[in-house]
């Protein structure tokens, strides 16, 4: 069952793949018109209630096709079409368009109504005139809903007799909320679901304009000791992804160096030269204020560090991202529900540790995810992201992303996306597509010798370009 947010992702990725949304709209409208005529063969007077989005455009197509079939059709419009394809669908409708206030009266003489007000992109409450129109639909003749009933999941939503949904069932759809459900294939390319795209950014929550510090995500970081660059790059990746705060726990041997890399870094020094079991309690003190834990970049593989990571992962109850050296010696029982971000060598080590011997890369990644009870972002020329049941591939990027440090930036981006409320599977997809696209932009600006820090700079610019 497809969450409503995932359908928005699919829609945007289809556009990026040059899918003709006008053709999809025609197919969707035809599916609803055909279903209505089949389920209500004696209906002669049809009211189509159209919203201002693409769902309303689907409604105009349905109205036109029903009128062409000789039925008496009236269209009621909630607001002017907002997209070019919806406007084109309206222009092709040759009948009268009534204002929202006329809906209740028109419904009193109708046999069937079509709910084309609001699609799968609805957030929040039913605003006017939609609230009044939904109430009118519920007080009138049988309703056929396009894609999802308007207001699905909200109090006062449309309760249809029939719902014709597109591509796949959406989360929350059942007989009680949708009546009879027909799933119509309207022609989405399989690639739009198989590969990540700019649509993944639709998963990111909007930044709250009056948010207090920390409201857009707090990432607790554990790393460094033998290495000093990786911790800074991971934190920078998290900040560039939109996290508000990244409290960093770094052994004192590296803490002062890490702190000098950027004034924004908040570095807490841990006694000694490497992360050890005695440090775990200090890190756990920040769990109440943090949204997610990122552990790994720059840690090294001292036996005490491996043991300390195991204890920390078992005791930390919130989301976790496990990267780099934290993957060394990782036990499946400590990785449950975490996001793992291995490169090829680390993936092979994880697979060997649980006895996986698979030749094909995607099947190996899936088997590792299932064995560890985790989501896996397997980095490579084509990234593979899976939670063991759902899989996406990412093909954005540039060969120069093999330069040291980009994996640390990616880990920070994943953690920040999870801190902003995304699941591990969602965060990995967003971060993988973004890092690859940022790498492509960095190559355009700096040439093939760009650095990981220059990739990180491009991340918020790509977000702004896609989301506005």
BELJO-V177720 format. One record per pair of residues at least 24 apart in sequence whose ideal C-beta (glycine too) atoms are under 8 Angstrom apart, sorted by the first residue. I is the first residue (numbers start at 1). GAP is how many residues later the second one is. If there is no record, write none. Layout:
I;GAP + I;GAP
This chain:
1;167 + 1;168 + 1;169 + 1;170 + 1;172 + 2;165 + 2;166 + 2;167 + 2;168 + 2;169 + 3;167 + 3;168 + 4;116 + 4;117 + 4;118 + 4;144 + 4;148 + 4;166 + 4;167 + 4;168 + 5;197 + 5;198 + 7;113 + 7;160 + 7;161 + 7;163 + 8;112 + 8;113 + 8;191 + 8;194 + 9;188 + 9;190 + 9;191 + 9;193 + 9;194 + 10;157 + 10;178 + 10;182 + 10;183 + 10;189 + 11;188 + 12;185 + 12;186 + 12;187 + 12;190 + 13;179 + 13;180 + 13;182 + 13;183 + 13;184 + 13;185 + 13;186 + 13;187 + 14;174 + 14;175 + 14;178 + 14;185 + 15;184 + 16;181 + 16;182 + 16;183 + 17;172 + 17;174 + 17;175 + 17;180 + 19;168 + 19;169 + 19;170 + 19;173 + 21;33 + 21;64 + 22;63 + 22;66 + 23;164 + 24;162 + 24;163 + 24;164 + 25;29 + 25;32 + 25;33 + 25;36 + 25;60 + 25;61 + 25;64 + 26;35 + 27;157 + 27;159 + 27;160 + 28;30 + 28;33 + 28;118 + 28;119 + 28;138 + 28;156 + 28;158 + 29;29 + 29;30 + 29;31 + 29;32 + 29;33 + 29;35 + 29;36 + 29;60 + 30;31 + 30;32 + 30;35 + 31;133 + 31;135 + 31;151 + 31;153 + 31;155 + 32;26 + 32;30 + 32;82 + 32;112 + 32;114 + 32;132 + 32;152 + 33;28 + 33;29 + 33;32 + 33;33 + 33;36 + 35;109 + 35;127 + 35;129 + 35;147 + 35;149 + 36;26 + 36;30 + 36;76 + 36;78 + 36;108 + 36;126 + 37;29 + 37;32 + 39;105 + 39;122 + 39;123 + 39;141 + 40;71 + 40;72 + 40;102 + 40;104 + 42;69 + 43;28 + 43;68 + 43;69 + 44;27 + 44;28 + 44;67 + 45;26 + 45;27 + 45;29 + 45;64 + 45;65 + 45;66 + 45;67 + 46;25 + 46;26 + 46;27 + 46;28 + 46;64 + 46;65 + 46;66 + 46;67 + 46;68 + 47;26 + 47;27 + 47;28 + 47;29 + 47;56 + 47;59 + 47;60 + 47;63 + 47;65 + 47;66 + 47;67 + 47;93 + 47;94 + 48;25 + 48;26 + 48;27 + 48;28 + 48;65 + 48;66 + 48;68 + 49;27 + 49;29 + 49;54 + 49;64 + 49;65 + 49;66 + 49;67 + 49;68 + 49;84 + 49;88 + 50;25 + 50;26 + 50;27 + 50;28 + 50;40 + 50;66 + 50;67 + 51;27 + 51;28 + 51;65 + 51;66 + 51;67 + 51;68 + 51;79 + 51;99 + 52;25 + 52;26 + 52;27 + 52;28 + 52;29 + 52;30 + 52;34 + 53;28 + 53;29 + 53;30 + 53;33 + 53;65 + 53;66 + 53;68 + 54;29 + 54;31 + 54;32 + 54;65 + 55;61 + 55;62 + 55;63 + 55;64 + 55;91 + 55;92 + 56;25 + 56;30 + 56;34 + 56;60 + 56;61 + 57;24 + 57;26 + 57;28 + 57;29 + 57;30 + 57;31 + 57;32 + 57;33 + 58;31 + 58;58 + 58;61 + 58;88 + 58;89 + 59;55 + 59;57 + 59;87 + 60;26 + 60;29 + 60;30 + 60;32 + 60;33 + 60;56 + 61;28 + 61;31 + 62;52 + 62;54 + 62;84 + 63;30 + 63;32 + 63;51 + 64;25 + 64;28 + 64;29 + 64;30 + 67;27 + 67;28 + 74;24 + 74;32 + 74;36 + 76;24 + 76;26 + 76;27 + 76;30 + 76;57 + 78;39 + 78;51 + 78;52 + 78;55 + 79;50 + 100;29 + 100;32 + 100;33 + 101;28 + 103;29 + 103;30 + 103;33 + 103;34 + 104;32 + 104;35 + 104;36 + 107;29 + 107;30 + 107;32 + 107;33 + 107;34 + 108;32 + 110;30 + 110;31 + 111;30 + 111;31 + 112;29 + 112;30 + 112;31 + 112;32 + 113;24 + 113;27 + 113;28 + 113;29 + 113;30 + 113;31 + 114;29 + 114;30 + 114;31 + 114;32 + 115;28 + 115;29 + 115;30 + 115;31 + 115;34 + 115;35 + 115;43 + 115;45 + 116;30 + 117;33 + 117;41 + 118;30 + 118;32 + 118;33 + 119;27 + 119;28 + 119;29 + 120;27 + 120;28 + 120;50 + 122;28 + 122;29 + 122;30 + 122;32 + 125;29 + 126;24 + 126;25 + 126;28 + 126;30 + 126;31 + 131;25 + 134;24 + 145;33 + 145;34 + 148;24 + 148;25 + 148;30 + 149;28 + 149;29 + 152;25 + 152;26 + 153;24 + 194;198 + 194;199 + 195;197 + 195;198 + 195;199 + 195;200 + 196;189 + 196;196 + 196;197 + 196;198 + 196;199 + 196;200 + 196;233 + 196;234 + 196;236 + 196;237 + 197;236 + 198;235 + 198;239 + 198;268 + 200;226 + 200;229 + 200;230 + 200;233 + 200;234 + 201;229 + 201;232 + 201;233 + 201;262 + 201;265 + 201;266 + 203;219 + 203;223 + 203;226 + 203;227 + 204;38 + 204;213 + 204;216 + 204;218 + 204;226 + 204;259 + 204;263 + 205;215 + 205;216 + 207;35 + 211;33 + 213;31 + 213;32 + 214;30 + 214;31 + 214;75 + 215;29 + 216;26 + 216;27 + 216;28 + 216;203 + 216;204 + 217;25 + 217;26 + 217;27 + 217;28 + 217;74 + 217;75 + 217;199 + 217;202 + 217;203 + 218;25 + 218;26 + 218;27 + 218;28 + 218;29 + 218;71 + 218;72 + 218;73 + 218;74 + 218;201 + 219;24 + 219;26 + 219;27 + 219;28 + 219;71 + 219;72 + 219;73 + 219;74 + 219;75 + 219;193 + 219;196 + 219;197 + 219;200 + 220;26 + 220;27 + 220;29 + 220;63 + 220;66 + 220;67 + 220;70 + 220;72 + 220;73 + 220;74 + 221;25 + 221;26 + 221;27 + 221;28 + 221;72 + 221;73 + 221;74 + 221;76 + 221;191 + 221;194 + 222;27 + 222;53 + 222;61 + 222;71 + 222;72 + 222;73 + 222;74 + 222;77 + 222;87 + 222;90 + 222;104 + 223;25 + 223;27 + 223;52 + 223;71 + 223;72 + 223;73 + 223;74 + 223;75 + 223;76 + 223;101 + 223;103 + 224;24 + 224;26 + 224;27 + 224;30 + 224;31 + 224;34 + 224;73 + 224;74 + 224;75 + 225;25 + 225;26 + 225;28 + 225;29 + 225;48 + 225;49 + 225;50 + 225;73 + 225;74 + 225;75 + 225;77 + 225;80 + 226;28 + 226;47 + 226;48 + 226;72 + 226;73 + 226;74 + 226;76 + 227;27 + 227;70 + 227;71 + 227;72 + 227;73 + 228;26 + 228;29 + 228;30 + 228;33 + 228;70 + 229;32 + 229;69 + 229;175 + 229;176 + 229;179 + 230;67 + 230;68 + 230;94 + 230;175 + 230;178 + 231;27 + 231;66 + 231;67 + 231;177 + 232;26 + 232;29 + 232;30 + 232;33 + 233;64 + 233;172 + 233;175 + 233;176 + 233;179 + 233;219 + 233;220 + 233;223 + 234;60 + 234;63 + 234;64 + 234;89 + 234;174 + 234;175 + 234;177 + 234;178 + 234;181 + 235;27 + 235;29 + 235;30 + 235;177 + 236;26 + 236;173 + 236;176 + 236;217 + 236;220 + 237;171 + 237;172 + 237;173 + 237;174 + 237;175 + 237;176 + 237;179 + 237;219 + 237;222 + 238;56 + 238;174 + 238;175 + 238;177 + 238;178 + 238;181 + 239;25 + 239;173 + 239;177 + 240;169 + 240;172 + 240;173 + 240;216 + 240;217 + 240;219 + 240;220 + 241;171 + 241;172 + 241;175 + 241;176 + 241;190 + 241;193 + 241;218 + 241;219 + 242;174 + 242;178 + 242;218 + 242;221 + 243;169 + 243;172 + 243;173 + 243;176 + 243;177 + 246;166 + 247;39 + 247;43 + 249;26 + 249;30 + 249;33 + 249;34 + 249;37 + 251;24 + 254;44 + 274;25 + 274;26 + 274;28 + 274;30 + 274;31 + 275;24 + 275;27 + 275;29 + 275;30 + 275;33 + 275;34 + 276;26 + 276;28 + 276;29 + 276;32 + 277;27 + 277;30 + 277;31 + 277;34 + 278;30 + 279;29 + 280;28 + 280;31 + 280;32 + 280;35 + 283;29 + 283;33 + 284;28 + 284;31 + 284;32 + 287;29 + 287;30 + 287;31 + 290;28 + 290;129 + 291;27 + 291;28 + 291;127 + 291;128 + 291;129 + 292;26 + 292;27 + 292;28 + 292;29 + 292;123 + 292;126 + 292;127 + 293;25 + 293;26 + 293;27 + 293;28 + 293;122 + 294;26 + 294;27 + 294;29 + 294;117 + 294;118 + 294;120 + 294;121 + 295;25 + 295;26 + 295;27 + 295;28 + 295;31 + 296;25 + 296;26 + 296;27 + 296;28 + 296;29 + 296;30 + 296;31 + 296;115 + 297;26 + 297;27 + 297;28 + 297;110 + 297;111 + 297;114 + 297;115 + 298;26 + 298;27 + 298;110 + 299;25 + 299;26 + 299;27 + 300;25 + 301;24 + 301;27 + 301;28 + 310;24 + 313;25 + 319;99 + 319;100 + 319;105 + 321;90 + 321;93 + 321;94 + 321;97 + 321;103 + 322;52 + 323;84 + 323;85 + 323;88 + 324;83 + 324;84 + 324;87 + 330;42 + 332;39 + 332;40 + 332;41 + 335;37 + 335;38 + 335;39 + 336;36 + 336;37 + 336;38 + 337;36 + 337;37 + 337;87 + 338;34 + 338;36 + 338;37 + 338;86 + 339;35 + 339;36 + 339;37 + 339;38 + 339;75 + 339;79 + 339;85 + 339;88 + 339;89 + 340;28 + 340;29 + 340;32 + 340;34 + 340;35 + 340;36 + 340;37 + 341;35 + 341;36 + 341;38 + 341;66 + 341;69 + 341;70 + 341;73 + 341;87 + 342;34 + 342;35 + 342;36 + 342;37 + 343;35 + 343;36 + 343;37 + 343;64 + 344;34 + 344;35 + 344;36 + 347;29 + 347;31 + 362;24 + 362;29 + 362;31 + 365;26 + 366;25 + 374;50 + 375;48 + 375;49 + 375;50 + 375;53 + 377;33 + 377;37 + 377;51 + 377;54 + 377;55 + 379;28 + 379;31 + 383;49 + 383;53 + 385;40 + 385;43 + 385;44 + 385;47 + 386;39 + 387;37 + 387;38 + 390;35 + 392;37 + 394;35 + 394;38 + 394;39 + 394;42 + 395;41 + 396;36 + 396;37 + 396;39 + 396;40 + 396;41 + 396;43 + 396;44 + 397;38 + 397;39 + 397;42 + 397;43 + 398;38 + 398;41 + 398;42 + 398;44 + 398;45 + 398;50 + 399;49 + 400;39 + 400;42 + 400;43 + 400;48 + 400;49 + 400;50 + 401;34 + 401;35 + 401;38 + 401;54 + 403;47 + 403;48 + 403;49 + 404;48 + 405;46 + 405;47 + 405;48 + 406;29 + 406;33 + 406;46 + 406;49 + 408;44 + 409;26 + 409;43 + 409;46 + 409;47 + 409;50 + 410;25 + 413;46 + 434;25 + 434;28 + 434;29 + 435;24 + 437;25 + 438;24
